[in-house]
Every structure is written in structure tokens, then in C-alpha cells.
Amino acid sequence: MEQKKLSELTDEELLQEAKKMKSSSIMNAVLIGFMFGIIIYSIAKNSLGILTLIPLLFAFNLINKSKDDKALKELLKERNLK
């Protein structure tokens, strides 16, 4: 979400977004671990190649998405909501 949209949300809506963020961050961590497992297996089995880079790109996108949740955390902290 954009900063404008986050600042317009009520406290209850922000808490719901925080719950969604928590569950999505757990799922992202599992997926990132799975992707790195695929990368390690691929390197051990076939060395570095194009098929190794595909899971790396997916993991990179998941890591960057988790950085976007920082604005929500800061807004929750400003409003003293958790």
C-alpha cells in the first residue's frame, strides 16, 4: 500500500493489515527458504546455470516485498498500536 492509503486507514484497519502482513511474512520466509534450497541443490547437482537464477529472482522479489512493509510498521508505531 502507498503511504497515503496507509495514513487514511483507521486504527482497526491498520491492525487488520498488520495481521495480514504477519501471515504473509511467515509465508514469504518459507518460500525464500524453499527457493534457496532449490538454488543450493541446483548448484550442487549441475553447477551454476539459468535454472539456478530463476529461483534466485523469485527470492529477491520476495525479499524486496518484505521491505515495503516497513511503512506499515512505522505507522503502527506512530499511532502506538502494537
Sequence and secondary structure as in RCSB ss.txt:
>XXXX:A:sequence
MEQKKLSELTDEELLQEAKKMKSSSIMNAVLIGFMFGIIIYSIAKNSLGILTLIPLLFAFNLINKSKDDKALKEL
LKERNLK
>XXXX:A:secstr
  HHHHHHS HHHHHHHHHHHHHHHHHHHHHHHHHHHHHHHHHHHH S HHHHHHHHHHHHHHHHHHHTHHHHHH
HHHTT  
